[in-house]
């Protein structure tokens, strides 16, 4: 997640063509996702990542960061990260076992071998790279400020930020970026993005800084009252998959990631979750 200076704005790829191609796209993605979800806990995990004959890849995600990862109305994990995990498992001929883990404990859980990989909109940072190895990036992120439409909050003016109470999710690129660039601002940190949005909606904070796509997702239900203020914040922020240090699984995932990008699966998933307006 972002949680620090941002990179290229992540504008989703253009929509696929209409008619038959659209139908094929929907069916392809649905079949892909259905193929790997709800893994059997009795299957063997890929412990070291060197033996692709193992039956299960254990993946952790946060489950509280829509549209990347969240729990749907039926109680199932869903989102862009979940579909990417399933696509990688399909390419690697493994069965996905995807579990939710709170953000603060997600890297410690990987190091403790509770799972084999983290696919959770995790930004690559030097601090994290000291603890885990990262695959090639699978998404580029940017940050935005959100505030009430009636507010005169202007992130283009430093004093507006420094004199406001700003919400952000703790231990993310967003909060790190805010702390680094606006240390005088009054910051209110939250364990989950959802809790930050709740306080913004209740006017307990003046504004919020967030990864762009979760903000856009939230605004679909709150656009009458709230809006993005100012321009996208480009911070060169890349999301990648985390594995344990020196785990050969990294190369296997990189190979599978390149394959799903080359065969069009990645674009189908991206267009499903981030369609052009």
N, C-alpha and C positions, 0 to 999 in steps of 0.2 A: 504494500500500500504506500501511498505517498504520504508523505511523511518526511519531506525535505524538498530542496529545490527541484523543480520539475523539468521534464524534457519536452519533446515534441508533443504538441496537442494531439490527443488521440481521437481523430475523427474517423468513424468506422468506414469500411469500404462501402462502395456504392451498392445499391440493391441489385439482386439478380434480376434477370429479365422476367417478364410476366409469363403467364400461361403454363405450358408443360414444364418449363425449367423450374418455375417456382414450386410446382407440385413435387417434382423430383427432389428439389432441395429439401423441402419439409420432410418428405418421407425418408430421405437419406439421413438427415440429422436425427430424426426420431428413432430410426432403427439403430443408429450408432450409439445413442445414449442408452437405449433400452438394453443393449447388448452387454453392458458392463456394470450396471448399477446393482446395488444390494448384494454385494459379494458374501459368500458363505464364510463365516468366521472360522470354520474348521479347516480351510485350505491352508497350504503351506505358504508363508511369506517369502518374499525375496529379501533375504537377510543381508547379503553382501552385494547384490546387484551384478554378480558375475555369471550367474547361471540363468539364462533366459528360459530354461525348461521349468523353472519353478512356477507354481500355479497362480500366485497372488502377488500383486503389488499393493502394499498398504500405504494409503495416501491420507494426509491430514489437511483439512481446510478449516477456516474459522466458522463458516455457517452463519455469519451475521454481517455480511458485507455485500449486499445486493448492489448491482446485478452480477457481481463476480461470484459470490457464494452466499447461499442463504438456505433457510428451511422453508419449503413450500407449504401450502395449506394441508397437504396430506402428511406432513411431517418428514418428507424426504429432502435430502440435500440436493440443491439444484444451483444453476448458474453457469456462467462462462467457465470458471475454473473447474467445475465438476464435469462439464462436457469435454473440456480439454483433457482432463485426467482419463476419462473413459476412452477418448480417441487414442491417446497414447497407449493405454493398455491394449486396445484392439490391435494397434499397429505392432506392438511387442508380443502379441499373442499371450497376454496375461489377463488374469481376472482382477478387476479393481475392487479393493475394499476401502471405501472412503469413510472417514470418521470426522466428526467435528471436535475441535480443540480450541479452548479460549486463547486469545491472541498472546497474552503474556506468557503462556506456558507452551507455545507451539514449537519454538526452537528447543527448549529443554526436553520436550517429549521426543523430538527427533533424535537428539543426542542420547537419550535413554533407550532408544530402539523400540519405542512404542509403535512406530511406523517407519516407512522407508523413505518417504519424500513428503515435502510440503508444497501444495499448489494452492496458494491462498492470497493472490494479489500482493505478493511480497516483493518490496523494492530491494534492489541490490544496493547495499551500502558497505563501506569498508568495515564497519563494526560487525555487521552480520557475517561478512566474508571471513572474519577471524574465527567464527564458530562453525560455519557450514561451507560446503562448496555449492556454487550456483551453476545451473545449466545456462545455455544460451537464452537470451530474453525471449519471452513469448508475447509481450505487450509493452507499449510505451505510454506513459501516464503524464497527465498535467494536473495542476491544482486550480481551484476557483474559490472565490469568496461568495457566500450566500447571505442575504439579509432581507428583512422585510421591505416590500416595495415602497412603503411610505417613509422608510428610513433615508436620511441623507448621508449614510455611510458611504465613503468613497475610498476604496483601497489604493487609488492612485495618489492619495495624500497620506504621507507617513503619519502625521498627527492624528488622522482619523483612526488609524489602526492602534496607535499608541494610547489613545484616549478612550478606547472601547474595550468591552469585555468580549473576548473571542473564544469560541468553542472549537475544540479539535479532539480527535481520538488520540489517546495516550500511546506513546511508543510507535508512532507512525511517521512517515515522511512529512505529512502535513504539520504535525506538532513540532517536529524537529526544524522544519523550515521556518515556522513562526517564531520559535525560540531563538533561532540564529539571526534572523533578519529584523525582528521586532522585539528585542528583549524587554523593552519598557511596556509592552502591551500587557493588559490583564488577561491571563490565559486561564481558561477553565477546561480541564482535561477529563475525558470520559473513557471508561473501559471498553465501550462499544460505540460504533458510529450511530446506531439507533438511539442510544441515550442522548447523544449530542444533538441529534435532530429533534428529539422530544423537547429539549430545553430551548432550542431555537424556536420551535413552533409555539412554545408557551411564553416566548419573549423574556426568558430568564437570562439570555445573553444578547448582545447587540448584533453579532454576526458569527459566521462559522467558516472555517477553511477546511476544504475536503478535496479528495480526489475528484476529478471532474465527473466521471461516469456515475458513481454513486449519487452525486449531487443532482445530476440530470434525472436519474431514476426517481429520486425523492420528489423532485419538482413536478413530475407528471401528476402527482396527487395534491400538490400544494402551490401550483403556479399562480393561482388567483391572489395569493397573499405574499409569496416570496419570489425572489429572482436572483440570478447571478449578477454580482456587482463587479464592474471592471472587466479587464481582459483575462484570458487564460494565463496562468503562471507556468512558464516553460522551465522545467528544472532538470532535464535530462534524466528522468526517472524511468528505469526499466524494471518490469516485473519478470522474475525468473523462478525456476523450480529449485528448491533447496534439498540437498541430500547431505549425508554425513561426510565428513572430511575423508578424502582418499577413497571414496566409494566408487567402484567401477560402474555402478548404476548410472552415474552422471553421463557417461559416454553412450550408454544404451538409450537414455532418455533424449539426449541431443540428436541421436540418429533418428529416433522415432519422431521427434519434433520437426526435423528437416523433412521427413517423409510426408507428414500430414500437411505441411505447408506446400510441398510440391504437388501433392495429388488433389488439392482443393478442399480437403476436409476442414482445415483451419479457417478458411474464408467462409465456409458454410456456417460454422459455429459462430464466428464473429458477426456475420450478418444476421444470424438468428437473435443474438443478444443485443447488438448495437446497430439496429437498422437505421439507415439514413431517413431523416424526416421527409 
